[in-house]
């Protein structure tokens, strides 16, 4: 039985990004594991929900939480492995125990412009050395990310494990979703949907261009964008300025997402690159037809259930959107394939892969 610590901050955070949602999933699964290991959960805010008796936990809200407090807890608890869900590893932690990190993507190694300017210095001076030299074992969330960690980051393959995220049970098809969306957001009629943080790797500019072509043919078409918009690039500022029939909802509460996924004509996310693409999986679990890019981990997630397009080809994105918009039978078939594909990503699979990754991390030199 090993003493394993988990960065549990995402369990108490509500407005989570995609990376934090993955970290939340992994930490949540650990709560269901019996005492095969001695589990220690480290919080900044104390949890407002009951924890299983076999879980040991600590909390502290203040300065130095990650760089000082967590290493101190690790020493006191005699931790043998700590798992960070976000890519920064404090130097002291590496000196105390083995370190595992969930690596969602390293696309910034190819193009730092994918990262918002305020975060670039932290990525290159904090995250990069953490992943390269302070991490004993990488938990990659897709085969595409696994390959990038090995090839682009130069990590030996025996120090990388694959752990797929899963689709939470709350993501399911709601039959009355259109009426609920109309009541909550005043959105009438049919619409396409994008969910995520709007930044360049999401290919927002070409998505808006393709939708503009669709709207000229079908003036009633709408594109709903749900998520934070980072205003550092011209293509994302287009959302803030507003474009015809583009409805920006900003951050959407988690409980509303299944309704939006269920009500949309199609979920469209032709990203230039994705480490996984959790909204793709959430949309499929709700029966939404999916249009995604054919790069990164997107084909791995979508499989044969959706339309994969060249994300650099605006016409191809438009043609896929138009096909689903105008062909009800095609949309129905894609919806059924989405539901079937989503079943592959189960919490049981994720937990099994996660525990195997911990065993590999504990046994590595």
VOGU-3710 file (C-alpha; in Angstrom, 3 decimals, decimal comma):
1> xxxxxxxxxx> 0,000/0,000/0,000  1,527/3,290/-1,134  0,915/6,793/0,201  -0,414/8,782/-2,764  -1,359/12,459/-2,711  -3,722/14,162/-5,179  -4,001/17,856/-6,015  -7,736/18,019/-5,259  -8,409/21,715/-5,925  -10,640/21,023/-8,969
11> xxxxxxxxxx> -13,078/19,132/-6,724  -14,084/22,409/-5,047  -13,911/24,674/-8,103  -17,091/25,412/-10,070  -16,011/27,480/-13,110  -13,571/24,944/-14,540  -11,670/24,934/-17,817  -11,222/21,755/-19,874  -7,930/20,897/-18,170  -9,532/21,387/-14,759
21> xxxxxxxxxx> -12,513/19,225/-15,773  -10,145/16,339/-16,524  -8,375/16,839/-13,187  -11,791/16,922/-11,481  -12,739/13,604/-13,103  -9,571/11,839/-12,012  -9,730/13,125/-8,420  -13,435/12,251/-8,181  -12,757/8,657/-9,237  -10,227/8,236/-6,448
31> xxxxxxxxxx> -13,004/8,866/-3,912  -14,603/5,594/-4,998  -11,461/3,464/-4,636  -11,163/1,321/-1,514  -8,050/1,378/0,612  -5,792/-0,270/-1,946  -3,549/2,757/-1,293  -3,426/5,408/1,386  -5,043/8,375/-0,334  -4,267/11,979/0,642
41> xxxxxxxxxx> -6,272/14,824/-0,942  -4,818/18,333/-0,787  -7,287/21,242/-1,057  -6,993/25,016/-0,962  -10,686/25,489/-0,084  -12,049/22,871/2,328  -14,564/20,517/0,706  -18,233/21,249/1,391  -19,209/17,639/0,765  -18,553/14,488/2,797
51> xxxxxxxxxx> -15,457/12,467/1,964  -15,121/8,699/2,460  -13,628/7,726/5,803  -10,520/6,215/4,258  -9,603/9,500/2,535  -7,150/11,715/4,393  -7,251/15,376/3,468  -5,784/18,768/4,272  -6,702/22,318/3,269  -5,096/25,729/3,435
61> xxxxxxxxxx> -6,115/28,934/1,694  -3,304/31,418/1,436  -0,056/32,322/-0,250  2,525/29,669/-0,975  -0,022/26,836/-1,195  1,657/25,040/-4,080  5,313/25,916/-3,609  5,553/25,668/0,184  2,462/24,230/1,882  1,987/21,183/-0,356
71> xxxxxxxxxx> 5,659/20,074/-0,054  5,382/20,496/3,725  2,266/18,289/3,784  4,092/15,744/1,617  6,901/15,526/4,153  4,509/15,175/7,085  2,429/12,523/5,296  5,518/10,705/3,942  4,073/10,773/0,425  5,564/8,356/-2,114
81> xxxxxxxxxx> 3,748/9,698/-5,190  1,912/12,940/-5,822  -0,385/13,549/-8,795  -0,793/17,079/-10,124  -3,686/17,659/-12,520  -2,209/20,856/-13,936  1,255/21,074/-15,479  3,217/23,031/-12,853  5,320/21,030/-10,388  6,963/22,861/-7,459
91> xxxxxxxxxx> 10,689/22,195/-7,148  10,422/20,988/-3,544  7,794/18,376/-4,451  10,208/16,714/-6,870  12,785/16,452/-4,082  10,349/14,701/-1,723  8,543/12,040/-3,770  7,820/10,761/-7,248  5,642/13,043/-9,328  2,884/12,203/-11,814
101> xxxxxxxxxx> 1,280/14,914/-13,955  -1,811/14,824/-16,150  -0,537/16,116/-19,485  -3,474/17,287/-21,578  -1,480/18,687/-24,473  1,857/20,219/-25,432  0,647/22,011/-28,564  2,320/25,192/-27,340  5,667/23,574/-28,189  4,660/23,955/-31,832
111> xxxxxxxxxx> 3,041/27,357/-31,587  3,230/29,557/-28,507  0,560/31,790/-30,115  -1,995/29,189/-28,988  -1,341/30,448/-25,435  -2,721/33,784/-24,247  0,080/36,379/-23,876  -0,204/36,760/-20,065  0,388/33,007/-19,630  3,275/32,512/-22,049
121> xxxxxxxxxx> 6,043/33,312/-19,583  4,564/30,929/-17,012  4,234/28,174/-19,615  7,847/28,428/-20,773  9,443/29,100/-17,376  7,129/27,023/-15,179  5,187/24,378/-17,091  7,897/23,420/-19,608  10,623/22,654/-17,015  7,999/20,946/-14,839
131> xxxxxxxxxx> 6,988/18,534/-17,606  10,491/18,063/-18,955  12,532/17,611/-15,758  10,310/17,511/-12,656  7,788/14,865/-13,759  8,519/11,181/-13,229  5,410/9,931/-15,010  3,120/11,598/-17,547  -0,566/10,698/-17,634  -1,511/11,507/-21,233
141> xxxxxxxxxx> -5,225/11,832/-21,999  -5,026/10,565/-25,592  -2,742/8,584/-27,868  -2,089/11,790/-29,795  -0,913/13,569/-26,641  1,040/10,475/-25,606  2,916/10,588/-28,921  3,575/14,334/-28,562  4,984/13,868/-25,056  7,347/11,160/-26,288
151> xxxxxxxxxx> 8,392/12,789/-29,577  8,170/16,539/-28,950  8,960/16,655/-25,237  11,524/13,848/-25,452  10,122/11,696/-22,639  10,888/7,912/-22,682  7,748/5,917/-23,519  7,987/3,867/-20,303  7,354/7,114/-18,405  4,057/7,846/-20,172
161> xxxxxxxxxx> 0,661/6,213/-19,583  -2,615/6,605/-21,440  -5,666/7,504/-19,346  -8,770/8,505/-21,297  -11,248/10,922/-19,725  -14,837/9,718/-19,550  -18,239/11,219/-20,041  -20,069/12,092/-16,834  -23,480/10,498/-16,323  -25,212/13,896/-16,293
171> xxxxxxxxxx> -24,485/14,215/-20,004  -27,434/12,475/-21,633  -30,082/13,325/-24,200  -32,981/15,459/-22,954  -36,128/15,280/-25,057  -37,489/18,676/-23,900  -34,140/20,440/-24,378  -35,283/22,923/-27,041  -38,002/24,332/-24,824  -35,597/24,513/-21,864
181> xxxxxxxxxx> -32,995/26,392/-23,940  -35,678/28,805/-25,161  -36,776/29,429/-21,578  -33,231/29,824/-20,181  -31,581/31,803/-22,961  -34,344/33,012/-25,253  -32,912/31,115/-28,218  -35,666/30,389/-30,712  -35,428/27,882/-33,541  -32,540/25,762/-34,757
191> xxxxxxxxxx> -28,891/26,438/-33,956  -25,365/25,080/-34,240  -23,263/24,952/-31,080  -19,655/25,504/-30,032  -18,551/24,940/-26,417  -15,109/25,791/-25,091  -12,642/28,550/-24,328  -12,360/30,658/-27,473  -8,681/30,834/-28,453  -6,719/30,266/-31,683
201> xxxxxxxxxx> -6,276/26,485/-31,463  -10,085/26,230/-31,482  -10,047/27,718/-35,000  -12,669/30,310/-34,109  -11,922/32,542/-37,103  -12,597/29,856/-39,713  -15,633/28,617/-37,756  -17,137/32,126/-37,935  -16,249/32,431/-41,630  -17,863/29,069/-42,428
211> xxxxxxxxxx> -20,969/30,002/-40,463  -21,200/33,321/-42,315  -21,390/31,377/-45,598  -24,097/29,128/-44,128  -26,127/32,109/-42,905  -26,132/33,677/-46,385  -27,849/30,550/-47,709  -30,067/29,992/-44,664  -30,792/33,354/-42,973  -32,476/31,665/-39,995
221> xxxxxxxxxx> -29,293/29,762/-39,052  -27,776/30,570/-35,663  -24,431/29,755/-34,057  -24,371/29,600/-30,248  -20,979/29,969/-28,546  -20,802/28,881/-24,897  -17,563/29,543/-23,039  -14,991/32,121/-22,066  -13,597/34,342/-24,805  -9,929/35,328/-24,535
231> xxxxxxxxxx> -9,729/38,762/-26,203  -6,061/38,664/-27,195  -6,535/37,752/-30,848  -8,494/39,391/-33,664  -10,445/36,206/-34,424  -11,730/35,908/-30,848  -12,519/39,623/-30,610  -15,009/39,061/-33,421  -17,202/37,237/-30,884  -17,019/40,140/-28,441
241> xxxxxxxxxx> -17,926/42,683/-31,127  -20,803/40,497/-32,272  -21,583/38,991/-35,679  -24,963/38,388/-37,329  -26,825/35,426/-35,794  -23,870/34,521/-33,535  -25,082/34,245/-29,936  -22,393/34,346/-27,241  -23,537/32,980/-23,895  -20,187/33,405/-22,077
251> xxxxxxxxxx> -19,685/30,800/-19,318  -22,601/28,360/-19,058  -23,431/26,502/-15,804  -22,602/22,804/-16,014  -26,223/21,773/-15,563  -27,201/23,734/-18,701  -24,659/22,126/-21,032  -26,578/18,842/-21,572  -29,611/20,900/-22,608  -27,615/22,870/-25,181
261> xxxxxxxxxx> -25,980/19,717/-26,543  -29,362/17,980/-26,781  -31,074/20,913/-28,493  -28,495/21,800/-31,156  -28,656/20,737/-34,788  -24,955/19,867/-34,545  -21,948/20,472/-32,324  -19,196/22,114/-34,378  -15,608/22,272/-33,134  -13,130/22,095/-36,037
271> xxxxxxxxxx> -10,090/22,720/-33,823  -6,588/22,996/-35,248  -5,399/20,726/-32,452  -6,853/19,058/-29,348  -5,230/17,081/-26,586  -8,560/15,278/-26,209  -11,604/17,502/-26,661  -13,930/16,763/-23,750  -16,831/18,828/-25,211  -16,787/16,494/-28,241
281> xxxxxxxxxx> -17,440/13,564/-25,940  -20,056/15,422/-23,901  -21,901/16,404/-27,073  -21,903/12,813/-28,366  -23,243/11,519/-25,048  -26,211/13,877/-25,508  -26,804/12,641/-29,047  -25,536/15,695/-30,887  -24,195/15,196/-34,427  -20,521/16,208/-34,271
291> xxxxxxxxxx> -18,297/18,076/-36,738  -14,636/18,119/-35,675  -11,165/18,688/-37,066  -9,195/15,753/-38,432  -6,077/16,654/-36,438  -4,701/15,894/-32,975  -6,852/13,680/-30,762  -10,152/14,604/-32,441  -10,320/11,516/-34,729  -9,437/9,396/-31,704
301> xxxxxxxxxx> -12,417/10,733/-29,770  -14,997/11,017/-32,550  -14,083/7,842/-34,456  -16,574/7,107/-37,231  -19,441/8,768/-35,365  -19,008/12,287/-36,728  -17,744/14,342/-39,638  -14,000/15,017/-39,613  -12,912/18,019/-41,671  -9,667/19,712/-42,593
311> xxxxxxxxxx> -9,667/22,558/-40,049  -7,629/24,830/-42,328  -10,237/24,585/-45,112  -13,157/26,948/-44,470  -15,147/25,513/-47,376  -14,897/22,020/-45,935  -16,190/23,226/-42,561  -19,047/25,034/-44,301  -19,993/22,003/-46,404  -20,173/19,763/-43,317
321> xxxxxxxxxx> -22,323/22,310/-41,477  -24,590/22,689/-44,506  -25,008/18,924/-44,908  -26,188/18,440/-41,321  -28,297/21,610/-41,400  -30,255/20,525/-44,472  -30,412/16,718/-44,138  -32,565/15,580/-41,215  -31,945/11,891/-41,922  -28,173/12,423/-41,897
331> xxxxxxxxxx> -28,461/14,302/-38,598  -30,550/11,483/-37,124  -27,992/8,803/-38,118  -25,113/10,870/-36,759  -27,006/11,382/-33,509  -27,403/7,637/-32,998  -23,738/7,029/-33,823  -22,741/9,716/-31,310  -24,663/7,992/-28,520  -23,029/4,667/-29,341
341> xxxxxxxxxx> -19,514/6,102/-29,579  -19,769/7,882/-26,211  -20,273/4,548/-24,427  -16,651/3,629/-25,175  -15,368/6,275/-22,735  -16,535/4,906/-19,396  -15,475/5,800/-15,829  -14,588/2,139/-15,272  -12,059/2,280/-18,098  -10,653/5,577/-16,838
351> xxxxxxxxxx> -10,238/4,320/-13,284  -8,538/1,120/-14,417  -6,103/3,071/-16,600  -5,459/5,608/-13,821  -4,614/2,972/-11,212  -2,320/1,235/-13,701  -0,585/4,557/-14,343  -0,011/4,993/-10,595  1,531/1,517/-10,363  3,839/2,303/-13,286
361> xxxxx> 4,784/5,653/-11,713  5,576/4,015/-8,358  7,733/1,349/-9,978  9,732/3,618/-12,294  13,350/4,417/-11,241
//
